[in-house]
Amino acid sequence: MTTTSSKTIPLLENGDRLTRHEFERRYTAMPYQKNGSNKAELIEGIVYMASPLRFESHAKPHGNIIGWLWNYSIIATEEVTLGIEPTVRLDLDNEYQPDAVMFMPGRGARITEDDYIEGSPELVVEIAASTVSIDLHDKKAAYRRNGVQEYIIWRTLDREID
């Protein structure tokens, strides 16, 4: 009887310290979760797994922001591309899924052959209820370091926009 050894890919866990390559390998291998929280981000080399999203503190404000940005992108300027929750490969230690991005292709960000954003969008928007401390500190520092021009954080529980 012959046995084959198959390498199992370790599960992606909250708090893991990984390279972007390893993060993507494990993220791709993640089983679908019934609660819909398959969202994970690599922030300064650390994995953060999202919890399920609440309606009033996230989904509703997210819809409002998207409406505002869509109007801007369609009416104000045709060159701007709007994306909702795309994967952004910011640098080797950061791979995010922000709530919204806007960019002009060919400037700071580009679409890769495998259909992800690589580089810095001109605008990044986060709707923050439970993630305020991450969004205001580590993410903000990485966006600044990588040349993101505008970063909007809507702190829904505080009813503040930064």
N, C-alpha and C positions, 0 to 999 in steps of 0.2 A: 504494500500500500504506500503510495506516494503522497506526501503532504506538501502543500505549498504554503509558504509563509507569506502572508499578506500584511503589508504595513498598514496599520491603522493610523489615521490622522487624528491627533489629539483634539478634543473639543475646544472650542474657543471659550475662554472663561474671563469673566469680569476681573480686571486687575492684572491679567497676563502682561508681561513685558516682551514685546515681539518686534521683529523687523517688519517693514511693510510687506515684504514678500511673504513671510511666514503668516502674517495676519491675513493676507488675501487667500493663501492656500487653505487655512483653517476656516475662514469665512465661507468660501466656496463649498466646503465639505459639510457645513452646518445643516442639520436636518431642519425642515420647516417646523416652526413652532406654532401650535394652534392658537396661542394668544396673540399672534401677529407681531410679536416683538423680535423679529429677526434683525433688527437694526443694531449694528455694532460700529464703533468708530475707534480708530487708533489715534490717540491724542498724546503727543510727545512720547511715543513708544509704548504707551499703556492702553490696554483694551478697555473700553467702556461699553457695556451692553445696556441698551435702552429698555426701560420698563414700558408696559402698555400705556398708550396715550389717552388722557382724559379729554372729554369734549370741550367743556367751558374754558379750561386753562390752556388747551393746546389746539385742538382741531378747529374750533370756531375762529380764534385769532389767526391761525394759519390760513384759513380760507379767505379772511379779510385781507391779509397781506398779499396773498396771491392775486386777488382781484385788483388791488392797487398796482402791483408790479406789472400785471398783464396789461392794464390800461396804459401804463407808461410805455411799455415795450411796443405796443401796437400803435398808439397815437403819437407819442413824442419822437420816437426814433426807430427806424426799421433795422439798423445795424445791430441792435442789442438783442441778445438771445437770453430768454428766460428759461430756467430749469427748476423743477420741484424735486427736492430730496435726491439730487444726483450724488454719485460717489465722486469725490474730489481728491485726487492724489496730489496733495499739496507739496510734500517733500518726502524724504526717506523715512521720517518718523511720524508722519501725519497723513491720515486718510479719513476724511470726514464725509458725512451725509447731512449737509446743512439743509434747513427747511426750504430755502430758496437761494438761487444764485442768478446773477445777471452778468453777462460778459460780452465782449466784442471779439469774436473769433480772430485769432492771429495776433492778439495783443498779449496779455499776461497768461491766458489760458488757451488750451487747445483740446480738441477731441482726439483721443488716441484711436489706434486701429481696433482695439477691443471696446470702443464706445464709452470710455470714461473721460472725465475732465482731468487734465493734468496741468498743474500750474495754478496761478492765482486769478480767480474771477475778479472783475472790478468791484462787484457788490456781493456780499454774503449776508443773509438774514437768518437769524435763529429766533424761534419762539421758545422762551425759557420759563419753565415753571420749576421743575425739580432739578434742572441742570444749570441754574444761574451761576454757581461758583465755578463750574468748569468753563462755561461760555465767557464769563467776564475775565478769566485769568489765563489758563493754559491755551485755550483756543484763540483768544484775542492776541496773545503774545505770538503764537505761531502765524496767525494771519498777518500781523504787523511785520514780522520778520520776513515773510514771503511776499510782501508788496500788495496785499489786498487793500484797495483804495478806500472802500466804504464797508463798514461792518455794523449792522443794525441788530441789536438785541432787544426784543420785546419781552420784558419781565412781567408776565401776565399777572402773577399773584401780587406784585408790588404796583401794578398799573403804571409802569414806567417804561420808556423807550430810551435806550442808550445808543 
